[in-house]
Every structure is written in C-alpha cells, then in structure tokens.
Amino acid sequence: MLRGTIIGSLCSLIPGTGPTIASFISYAAEKKVSMTPEKFGTGMIEGVACPEASTHSSVQGDFIPTMSLGIPGDAVMALILGALMIQGIVPGPQLIKEHPDIFWV
C-alpha cells in the first residue's frame, strides 16, 4: 500500500493524469516486484490494495495542478473547476493572490 500511495502521489502531480493512470502504473509496478506475478488477476491482495491506494492518493493530489494551474486531472476536478468558475473564482497562478482563503483551505 505504501508503494501505491507514493506512485499515486507522484502521478497526481502531472497535470491531466487521473486516478486511472495511477492505478495502472501502480498495478504494473507491484506485479513487477512481486515474487509471484503469475497469481495477479486472481484477487491477490497485493494486486488490489496497491492500485486502490494509488487511486486514492492520486485523487487528493489532483487538487495541486487543478488549483495552481487550472488544469483538472479527472472528471471530478473538472466539475470542481467549473463550480469555482461559476462562483467567479478562476483557479490558476493568480489564485493565491486573489483568493488566499480558498487556496490555503
């Protein structure tokens, strides 16, 4: 799970990558380092826990490119971006200066 969390966190820093890409990369990495890669695809806990951990950490990290660059990482971040723009808040480099209360939350 720790390996998946790290992979998901790193994948989320790249704008435009979502939890799906982090999950696939995490699964491939876990299968590569496993002593029994032939058991993957049968419900082995390592093949389930690692991609799930990367998915969850990727979603949390998607806020960074969404708020700082205005580039959503997945559909949920696009909805949040749209909701902020409806309220008159434009995420991007000027967000820290114009709306520091929202940025730091």
C-alpha distances in whole Angstrom, upper triangle without the diagonal:
4,5,5,6,9,10,10,12,14,15,16,19,21,23,23,20,18,15,16,16,13,12,14,13,10,11,14,12,10,13,15,13,13,16,17,17,20,18,15,17,18,15,13,10,8,10,9,6,5,8,8,6,8,11,11,11,13,15,16,16,19,21,22,24,25,27,28,29,30,27,25,22,22,25,23,24,27,28,28,29,32,33,33,35,37,38,39,36,35,32,32,33,36,34,33,37,38,35,34,33,31,29,28,27
4,5,5,6,9,10,11,12,14,15,17,20,22,23,20,19,16,18,17,14,13,16,14,11,13,15,12,11,15,16,14,14,17,19,19,22,20,18,20,21,19,16,14,11,13,13,10,8,11,11,8,9,12,12,10,13,16,15,15,18,20,21,23,24,26,26,28,29,27,25,22,23,25,24,24,28,29,28,29,33,33,33,35,37,37,38,35,34,31,31,31,34,32,31,35,36,34,32,32,30,28,26,26
4,5,5,6,9,10,11,12,14,16,18,21,21,18,17,15,16,15,11,12,13,11,8,10,12,9,8,12,12,11,12,15,17,16,20,19,16,19,20,18,16,14,10,12,13,10,7,9,11,8,8,12,13,11,13,16,16,15,18,21,21,22,24,26,26,27,28,26,24,21,22,25,24,24,27,29,28,29,33,33,33,35,38,38,39,35,34,31,30,31,34,32,32,35,37,35,33,33,31,29,28,27
4,5,5,6,8,10,10,12,15,16,19,19,15,14,11,13,12,8,8,10,9,6,8,10,9,8,12,13,12,13,17,18,16,19,18,15,17,19,17,15,13,10,10,10,8,5,6,8,5,4,8,9,8,10,13,13,13,15,18,19,20,22,24,24,25,26,23,21,18,18,21,21,21,24,26,25,26,29,30,30,33,35,35,36,33,32,28,28,30,32,31,30,34,35,33,32,31,29,27,26,26
4,6,5,6,9,10,11,13,15,18,18,15,14,11,14,13,9,10,13,12,9,12,14,12,12,15,17,16,17,20,21,20,23,22,19,20,22,19,18,15,13,14,13,10,7,8,9,5,5,8,8,6,8,11,11,11,13,16,16,18,20,21,22,23,24,22,20,17,18,21,20,19,23,24,23,24,28,28,28,30,33,33,34,30,29,26,26,27,30,28,27,31,32,30,28,28,26,24,23,22
4,5,5,6,9,10,11,14,17,18,15,15,13,15,14,10,12,14,11,9,13,14,12,12,16,16,15,17,20,22,21,24,23,21,22,24,22,20,18,15,16,16,13,10,11,12,9,7,11,11,8,9,13,12,11,14,16,15,17,19,21,21,22,23,21,20,17,19,22,21,20,24,26,24,25,29,29,29,31,34,34,34,31,29,26,25,26,29,27,27,30,32,30,28,28,26,24,23,23
4,5,5,6,9,10,12,15,15,12,12,11,12,10,7,9,10,8,6,10,11,9,10,14,14,14,16,20,21,19,22,22,19,20,22,21,19,17,14,14,14,13,9,9,11,9,6,9,11,8,8,12,13,11,13,16,16,16,19,21,21,21,22,20,19,15,17,20,20,19,22,24,24,24,28,29,28,30,33,33,34,31,29,25,25,26,29,28,27,31,32,31,29,30,27,25,25,24
4,5,5,6,9,10,13,13,10,9,7,10,9,5,7,10,9,7,11,13,12,13,16,17,17,18,22,23,21,24,23,20,20,23,21,20,18,15,15,14,12,9,8,9,7,4,6,7,5,4,8,9,8,10,13,13,14,16,18,19,19,20,17,16,12,13,17,16,16,19,21,20,21,24,25,25,27,30,30,31,28,26,23,23,24,27,25,25,29,30,28,27,27,24,22,22,22
4,6,5,7,10,12,14,11,11,10,13,12,8,11,14,12,11,14,16,14,16,19,19,19,21,25,26,24,27,26,23,24,26,24,23,21,18,18,17,15,12,12,12,10,7,9,9,5,5,9,8,6,9,11,11,12,14,16,16,17,18,16,15,12,14,18,17,16,19,21,19,20,24,24,24,26,29,29,29,26,24,21,20,21,24,22,22,26,27,25,24,24,22,19,19,19
4,5,6,7,11,13,10,11,11,13,11,9,12,13,11,11,15,15,13,15,18,18,18,21,25,26,24,27,27,24,25,27,26,24,22,19,19,19,17,14,13,15,12,9,11,12,9,8,11,11,8,10,13,11,12,15,17,16,17,18,16,16,13,15,19,19,17,20,22,21,21,25,26,25,27,30,30,30,27,25,21,20,21,24,23,23,26,28,26,25,26,24,21,21,21
4,5,6,9,10,7,8,8,10,8,6,9,11,9,10,13,14,13,15,18,18,19,21,25,26,23,26,26,22,23,26,24,24,22,19,18,18,17,14,12,14,12,9,10,11,9,7,10,11,8,9,12,12,11,14,16,16,16,17,14,13,10,12,16,16,15,17,20,20,19,23,24,24,25,28,29,29,26,24,20,20,21,24,23,23,27,28,27,26,27,24,21,22,22
4,5,7,8,6,7,8,11,9,8,11,13,12,12,16,17,16,18,21,21,22,24,28,28,26,29,28,25,25,28,26,25,23,21,20,19,18,15,14,14,13,9,9,10,8,5,7,8,5,5,8,8,8,10,13,13,13,14,12,10,7,10,14,13,12,14,17,16,16,19,21,20,22,25,25,26,22,21,17,17,18,21,20,20,24,25,23,22,23,20,18,19,19
4,6,9,8,10,11,14,12,11,14,16,14,15,18,19,18,20,23,23,24,26,30,31,28,31,31,28,28,31,29,28,27,24,23,23,21,18,17,17,16,13,13,14,11,8,10,10,7,7,9,7,7,10,12,11,11,13,11,11,9,12,16,16,13,16,19,17,17,20,22,21,22,25,26,25,22,20,16,15,16,19,18,18,22,23,22,21,22,20,17,18,18
4,6,6,9,11,13,11,10,14,15,13,15,18,18,18,21,23,23,24,26,30,31,28,31,31,27,28,31,29,29,28,25,24,23,22,19,18,19,17,14,14,15,13,10,12,13,10,8,11,9,7,10,13,12,11,12,10,10,8,12,15,16,14,15,19,18,17,20,22,21,22,25,26,26,23,20,17,15,16,20,19,20,23,24,24,23,25,22,19,21,21
4,6,8,12,13,12,12,16,17,16,18,21,21,21,23,26,26,27,29,33,34,31,33,33,30,29,33,31,31,30,27,26,25,24,22,19,20,19,16,15,16,15,11,12,13,10,8,10,9,6,8,11,10,8,9,6,7,6,9,13,14,11,12,16,15,14,17,19,18,19,22,23,22,20,17,14,13,14,18,17,19,22,22,22,22,23,20,18,20,20
4,6,10,11,10,11,14,15,15,17,19,20,21,23,25,25,27,29,33,33,30,32,32,28,28,31,29,30,29,27,24,24,24,21,18,19,19,16,14,16,15,11,12,14,12,9,11,11,8,9,13,13,11,10,7,6,4,7,10,12,10,10,14,15,13,16,18,18,19,21,23,23,20,18,15,15,17,20,19,21,24,24,24,24,25,22,20,22,22
4,7,8,6,8,11,11,11,13,16,16,17,19,21,22,23,25,29,29,26,28,28,24,24,27,26,26,25,23,21,20,20,18,15,16,16,12,11,13,13,9,10,12,11,8,12,12,10,11,15,15,14,14,10,9,5,7,11,12,11,12,16,16,16,18,20,21,21,24,26,26,23,21,18,17,20,23,22,23,26,27,26,26,27,23,21,23,23
4,5,6,7,9,11,11,13,15,16,17,19,21,22,23,25,28,28,25,27,27,23,22,25,23,24,23,21,19,18,18,16,13,13,13,10,8,10,11,7,7,10,10,7,11,12,11,11,15,16,15,15,11,9,5,5,8,10,9,11,14,14,15,17,19,20,21,23,25,25,23,21,18,19,21,24,22,24,27,27,26,26,26,23,21,23,22
4,6,5,6,9,10,10,12,14,15,16,18,20,21,22,26,25,23,25,24,20,19,22,20,21,19,18,16,14,14,12,9,9,10,7,5,7,8,5,6,10,10,9,12,14,14,14,17,19,18,18,15,12,8,7,10,11,11,13,15,16,17,19,21,22,23,25,26,28,25,24,21,21,24,26,25,26,29,29,27,27,27,24,22,23,22
4,5,5,6,9,10,11,12,14,15,17,18,20,21,25,24,21,23,22,18,17,20,19,19,19,17,15,14,14,13,9,10,12,9,7,10,12,9,10,13,13,12,16,17,16,17,20,22,21,20,17,14,10,9,11,13,14,15,17,18,19,21,23,24,25,27,29,30,28,26,23,24,26,29,28,29,32,32,31,31,31,27,26,27,26
4,5,5,6,8,10,11,12,14,15,17,19,20,24,23,20,22,22,18,18,21,20,20,20,18,15,15,16,13,10,12,13,9,9,12,12,9,11,14,13,12,16,17,16,17,20,21,20,20,16,14,10,10,13,15,15,17,19,20,20,23,25,25,27,29,30,31,29,26,24,24,26,29,27,29,32,32,31,31,31,28,26,27,27
4,6,5,6,9,10,10,12,14,15,17,18,22,22,19,22,21,17,18,21,19,19,18,15,13,13,13,10,7,9,9,6,6,9,9,7,10,12,11,11,15,15,15,17,20,20,20,20,17,15,11,12,15,15,15,18,20,20,21,24,25,26,27,29,31,31,29,27,24,24,25,28,27,28,31,32,30,30,30,27,25,25,25
4,6,5,6,9,10,10,12,14,16,16,20,19,17,19,18,14,14,17,15,15,14,13,10,10,10,8,4,7,8,6,6,9,10,9,11,14,14,14,17,19,18,19,22,24,23,23,20,17,14,13,16,16,17,19,21,22,23,25,27,27,29,31,32,34,31,29,26,27,29,32,30,31,34,35,33,32,32,29,27,28,27
4,5,5,6,9,10,11,12,15,15,19,18,15,17,17,13,13,16,16,16,16,13,10,11,12,10,7,10,12,9,9,13,14,12,14,17,17,16,20,21,20,22,25,26,25,25,21,19,15,15,18,19,20,21,23,24,25,27,29,30,31,33,35,36,33,31,28,28,30,34,32,33,37,37,35,35,35,32,30,31,30
4,6,5,6,9,10,11,12,14,18,18,15,17,18,14,15,18,18,17,17,14,12,13,13,10,8,11,12,9,10,14,13,12,15,17,16,16,20,20,19,21,24,25,24,24,21,19,16,16,19,20,21,22,25,25,26,28,30,31,32,34,36,36,33,31,28,28,29,33,31,32,36,37,35,34,35,32,29,30,30
4,5,5,6,8,10,11,12,16,16,14,16,16,13,14,17,15,14,13,10,9,10,10,6,5,9,9,7,9,12,11,11,14,16,15,16,20,20,20,22,25,25,25,26,23,21,17,17,20,21,21,24,26,26,27,29,31,31,33,35,36,37,34,32,29,29,30,34,32,32,36,37,35,34,34,31,29,29,29
4,5,5,6,9,10,10,14,13,11,13,13,9,10,13,12,11,11,9,6,8,9,7,5,9,10,9,11,14,14,14,17,19,19,19,23,24,24,25,28,29,28,29,25,23,19,19,22,22,23,25,27,28,29,31,33,33,35,37,39,40,37,35,32,32,34,37,35,36,39,40,38,37,37,34,33,33,32
4,5,5,6,9,10,13,13,10,12,13,10,12,15,15,14,14,11,9,12,13,10,9,13,14,12,14,17,17,16,19,21,20,21,25,25,25,26,29,30,29,30,26,25,21,21,24,25,25,27,29,30,31,33,35,35,37,39,41,41,39,37,33,33,34,38,36,37,41,42,40,39,39,37,34,35,34
4,5,5,6,9,12,13,11,14,15,12,14,17,16,15,14,11,10,12,13,9,10,13,13,11,14,17,16,16,19,21,20,21,24,24,24,26,29,29,29,30,27,25,21,22,25,26,26,28,30,31,31,34,36,36,37,40,41,42,39,37,33,33,34,37,36,36,40,41,39,38,38,36,33,33,33
4,5,5,6,10,10,9,12,12,9,12,14,14,11,11,7,7,10,10,7,9,12,12,11,14,16,16,16,20,21,21,22,25,26,26,28,31,31,31,32,29,27,23,23,26,27,27,30,31,32,33,35,37,37,39,41,42,43,40,38,35,35,36,39,38,38,41,42,41,39,39,37,34,34,34
4,6,5,8,8,5,9,9,7,10,12,13,11,12,8,7,11,12,10,11,14,15,14,16,19,19,19,22,24,24,25,28,29,29,31,33,34,33,34,31,29,25,25,28,29,29,31,33,34,35,37,39,39,41,43,44,45,43,41,38,37,39,42,40,41,44,45,44,42,43,40,38,38,37
4,6,8,9,7,10,12,10,13,16,16,14,15,12,11,14,15,12,13,17,17,16,18,21,21,21,24,26,25,26,29,29,29,31,34,34,34,35,31,30,26,27,30,30,31,33,35,35,36,39,40,41,42,45,46,47,44,42,38,38,39,42,41,41,45,46,44,43,43,41,38,38,38
4,7,9,8,12,13,12,15,17,17,14,14,11,11,15,14,12,14,17,17,16,19,21,20,21,24,26,25,26,30,29,30,32,34,34,34,36,33,31,28,28,31,32,32,34,36,36,37,40,41,42,43,46,47,47,44,42,39,38,39,42,41,41,45,46,44,43,43,41,38,38,38
4,5,6,9,10,9,13,14,14,11,12,9,9,13,13,12,14,17,17,17,20,22,21,22,25,27,26,28,31,31,32,34,36,37,37,38,35,33,29,29,32,32,33,35,37,37,39,41,42,43,45,47,48,49,46,44,41,41,42,45,43,43,47,48,46,45,45,42,40,40,39
4,6,9,10,11,14,15,16,12,13,11,12,16,16,15,17,20,20,20,23,25,25,26,29,30,30,32,35,35,36,38,40,40,41,41,38,37,33,33,36,36,37,39,41,41,42,45,46,47,49,51,52,53,50,48,45,44,45,49,47,47,51,52,50,48,48,46,44,43,43
4,5,6,8,11,12,13,10,12,10,11,14,16,15,17,19,20,21,23,25,26,26,29,31,31,32,36,36,36,38,41,41,41,42,39,37,33,33,35,35,36,39,40,41,42,45,46,47,49,51,52,53,50,48,45,45,46,49,48,48,52,53,51,49,49,47,45,44,43
4,5,6,9,10,12,10,12,10,9,13,15,14,15,18,19,19,21,23,24,24,27,29,29,30,33,34,34,36,38,39,39,39,36,34,30,30,32,33,34,36,38,38,40,42,43,44,46,48,49,50,48,46,43,42,44,47,46,46,50,51,49,48,47,45,43,43,42
4,6,8,9,12,10,13,12,11,14,17,16,17,20,21,22,23,26,27,27,29,31,32,32,36,37,37,38,41,42,41,41,38,36,32,31,33,34,36,38,39,40,42,44,45,46,48,50,51,52,50,48,45,45,47,50,48,49,52,53,51,50,50,47,45,45,45
4,6,6,8,7,10,10,9,12,14,15,16,18,20,20,22,24,25,26,28,30,31,32,35,36,36,37,40,41,41,41,38,35,32,31,32,33,35,37,38,39,41,43,44,45,47,48,50,51,49,47,44,45,46,49,48,48,52,52,50,49,49,46,44,44,43
4,6,7,6,9,8,6,9,12,12,12,15,17,17,18,21,22,22,24,27,27,28,31,32,33,34,37,38,37,37,34,32,28,27,29,29,31,33,34,35,37,39,40,41,43,45,46,48,45,44,41,41,43,46,44,45,48,49,47,46,45,43,41,41,40
4,6,7,10,10,7,9,13,13,12,14,17,17,18,20,22,22,24,27,27,28,31,33,33,33,36,38,37,37,33,31,27,26,27,28,30,32,33,34,36,37,39,40,42,43,45,46,44,43,40,41,43,46,44,45,48,49,46,46,45,42,41,41,40
4,6,9,11,9,10,13,15,15,16,18,20,20,22,24,25,26,28,30,30,33,35,35,36,39,40,40,40,36,34,30,28,30,30,32,34,35,36,38,40,41,42,44,45,47,49,46,45,43,43,45,48,46,47,51,51,49,48,47,44,43,43,41
4,6,8,7,7,10,12,12,13,16,17,17,19,21,22,23,26,27,28,31,33,33,34,36,38,38,38,35,32,28,27,28,28,30,32,33,34,36,38,38,40,42,43,44,46,44,43,40,41,43,46,44,44,48,48,46,45,44,41,40,40,38
4,6,5,7,9,11,12,13,15,16,17,19,21,22,24,26,27,28,31,32,33,34,37,38,38,38,35,32,29,28,29,29,31,33,34,35,37,39,39,41,43,44,45,47,45,44,41,41,43,46,44,44,48,48,46,45,44,41,40,40,38
4,5,5,6,8,10,11,12,14,15,16,18,20,21,23,24,26,28,30,31,32,34,36,36,36,33,31,27,26,28,27,29,32,32,33,35,37,37,39,41,42,43,45,42,42,39,39,41,44,41,41,45,46,43,42,41,38,37,36,35
4,5,5,6,8,10,11,12,14,16,16,18,20,22,22,24,27,28,29,30,33,34,34,34,32,29,26,25,27,27,28,31,32,32,34,36,37,38,40,42,43,44,41,40,37,37,39,42,40,40,44,44,42,41,40,37,36,35,34
4,6,6,7,9,11,12,13,15,16,17,19,21,22,23,26,27,28,29,32,33,33,33,30,27,24,23,25,25,26,29,30,31,32,35,35,36,39,40,41,43,40,39,36,36,38,41,39,39,43,44,41,40,40,37,35,35,34
4,6,6,6,9,10,11,13,15,16,17,19,20,21,24,26,27,27,30,32,32,32,29,26,22,21,23,23,24,27,28,28,30,32,33,34,36,38,39,40,38,37,34,35,37,40,37,38,42,42,39,38,38,35,33,33,32
4,6,5,6,9,10,11,12,14,16,17,18,20,23,24,25,26,28,30,31,31,28,25,22,21,23,22,24,27,27,27,29,32,32,33,36,37,38,39,37,36,33,34,35,38,35,36,39,40,37,36,35,33,31,31,29
4,5,5,6,9,10,11,12,14,16,16,18,21,22,23,24,27,28,28,29,26,24,20,20,22,22,23,25,27,27,28,31,32,32,35,36,37,38,36,35,31,32,33,36,34,34,38,38,36,35,34,32,30,30,28
4,5,5,6,9,10,10,12,15,15,16,19,21,21,22,25,26,26,26,23,21,17,17,19,19,20,22,24,24,26,28,29,30,32,34,35,36,33,32,29,30,31,34,32,33,36,37,35,34,33,30,29,29,28
4,5,5,6,9,10,11,13,14,15,18,20,21,22,24,26,26,26,23,20,17,16,18,17,18,21,22,22,24,27,27,28,30,32,33,34,32,31,28,29,31,34,31,32,35,36,33,32,31,29,27,27,25
4,5,5,6,8,10,11,12,14,17,18,20,21,23,24,25,25,23,20,17,17,19,18,19,22,23,22,24,27,27,28,30,32,32,34,31,30,27,28,29,32,30,30,33,34,31,30,29,27,25,25,23
4,6,5,6,9,10,10,12,15,16,17,18,20,22,22,22,20,18,14,14,17,16,17,20,21,21,22,25,26,26,29,31,31,32,29,28,25,25,27,30,28,28,32,32,30,29,29,26,24,24,23
4,6,5,6,9,10,11,14,15,16,17,19,21,21,21,18,15,12,11,14,13,14,17,18,18,20,22,23,24,26,28,29,30,27,26,23,24,26,29,26,27,31,31,29,28,28,25,23,23,22
4,5,5,7,9,10,12,14,16,16,18,20,21,21,19,16,13,13,15,13,14,17,18,17,19,22,22,22,25,27,27,29,26,25,22,23,25,28,25,26,29,30,27,26,25,22,21,21,19
4,5,5,6,9,11,12,14,15,17,18,19,19,18,15,13,13,16,14,14,18,19,18,19,22,22,22,25,27,27,28,25,25,21,22,23,26,23,23,27,28,25,24,24,21,19,19,18
4,5,5,6,9,10,11,12,15,16,17,17,14,12,9,10,13,12,12,15,17,16,17,20,21,21,23,25,26,27,24,22,19,20,21,24,22,22,26,27,25,24,24,21,19,19,18
4,5,5,8,10,11,11,13,15,16,15,14,11,8,8,11,9,9,12,13,12,14,17,17,18,20,22,23,24,21,20,17,18,21,23,20,21,25,25,23,22,22,18,17,18,16
4,5,6,8,11,11,12,14,16,15,14,12,10,11,13,11,10,14,15,13,15,18,18,17,20,22,22,23,20,20,16,18,19,21,19,19,23,23,20,19,19,16,14,15,13
4,5,6,8,9,11,12,13,14,13,11,9,11,14,13,11,14,16,14,15,18,19,18,20,23,23,23,20,19,15,16,17,20,17,18,21,22,20,19,19,16,14,14,14
4,5,6,6,9,10,11,11,9,7,6,8,11,10,7,10,13,11,11,15,16,15,17,20,20,21,18,16,13,14,16,18,16,17,21,21,19,19,19,16,14,15,15
4,6,5,6,8,10,9,9,8,8,10,12,10,7,10,12,10,10,13,14,13,15,18,18,18,15,14,10,11,13,15,13,14,17,18,15,15,15,12,10,12,11
4,5,6,6,8,9,9,9,9,12,15,14,10,13,15,13,12,16,17,15,17,20,20,19,16,14,10,10,11,14,12,12,16,17,15,14,15,13,10,11,12
4,6,5,5,6,6,7,7,11,14,13,10,11,14,13,11,15,16,15,16,19,19,19,15,13,9,9,10,13,12,13,17,17,16,16,18,15,12,14,15
4,6,6,5,5,5,7,9,11,11,7,8,11,9,7,11,12,11,12,15,16,16,12,10,7,8,10,13,11,13,16,16,15,15,16,13,11,14,14
4,6,6,8,8,11,13,14,13,9,11,13,10,8,12,12,10,11,15,14,14,10,9,5,6,8,10,7,9,12,12,11,11,13,10,7,10,11
4,6,8,10,12,15,17,16,12,14,16,13,11,15,16,13,14,18,17,16,12,10,6,5,5,8,7,8,11,12,12,12,14,12,9,11,13
4,5,9,11,14,16,16,12,12,15,14,11,14,16,14,14,17,18,16,13,10,7,4,6,9,9,11,14,14,14,15,17,15,12,15,17
4,6,10,12,13,13,10,9,12,11,7,10,13,11,10,14,15,14,11,8,5,5,8,10,9,12,15,14,14,15,17,14,12,16,16
4,7,9,11,12,9,8,12,11,8,11,14,13,13,16,17,17,14,11,9,8,11,14,13,16,18,18,18,19,20,17,15,18,19
4,6,7,8,5,5,9,9,7,10,12,12,13,16,17,17,15,13,10,11,14,16,15,17,20,20,19,20,20,17,15,18,18
4,7,8,6,7,11,11,10,13,15,15,16,19,20,21,18,16,13,14,17,19,18,20,23,23,21,22,22,19,17,19,19
4,6,5,6,9,10,11,12,14,15,17,19,20,21,19,18,15,16,20,22,20,22,25,25,23,24,24,20,19,21,20
4,5,5,6,9,10,10,12,14,15,17,19,20,19,17,16,18,21,23,21,23,26,25,23,25,24,21,20,22,21
4,5,5,6,9,10,11,12,14,15,17,19,17,16,15,17,20,22,19,22,25,24,21,22,22,18,18,20,18
4,5,5,6,8,10,10,12,14,15,17,14,13,11,13,17,18,16,18,21,20,18,19,19,15,15,17,16
4,5,5,6,9,10,10,12,14,15,14,12,11,13,17,18,16,19,22,21,19,21,21,17,17,19,18
4,5,5,6,9,10,11,13,14,13,13,13,15,19,20,17,20,23,21,19,21,20,16,17,20,18
4,5,5,6,9,10,11,13,11,11,10,13,17,17,14,17,20,18,16,17,16,13,13,16,14
4,5,5,6,9,10,11,9,8,7,10,14,15,12,15,18,16,14,16,16,13,13,16,15
4,5,5,6,9,10,9,9,10,13,17,17,15,18,20,18,16,19,19,15,16,19,18
4,5,5,6,9,9,10,11,14,18,17,15,18,20,17,15,17,17,13,15,18,16
4,5,5,6,5,7,8,11,15,14,11,14,16,13,11,14,13,10,12,15,14
4,5,5,5,5,8,11,14,13,12,15,16,13,13,16,16,13,14,18,17
4,5,7,9,11,15,18,17,15,18,19,16,15,18,17,15,17,20,19
4,6,9,11,15,17,16,13,16,17,13,12,15,14,12,15,17,16
4,6,10,13,15,13,11,14,14,11,11,14,14,12,14,17,17
4,6,9,12,10,8,11,12,9,8,11,12,9,11,14,14
4,6,9,8,7,11,11,9,9,12,14,11,11,15,15
4,7,7,5,9,11,10,9,11,13,10,9,13,13
4,6,5,8,10,10,11,12,14,12,10,14,15
4,6,7,8,10,11,11,15,13,11,14,16
4,6,5,6,8,10,13,12,10,13,16
4,5,5,5,7,10,8,7,10,12
4,6,6,5,8,8,6,8,11
4,6,6,10,10,9,11,14
4,6,9,9,9,12,14
4,5,6,6,9,10
4,5,5,6,8
4,6,6,6
4,6,5
4,6
4
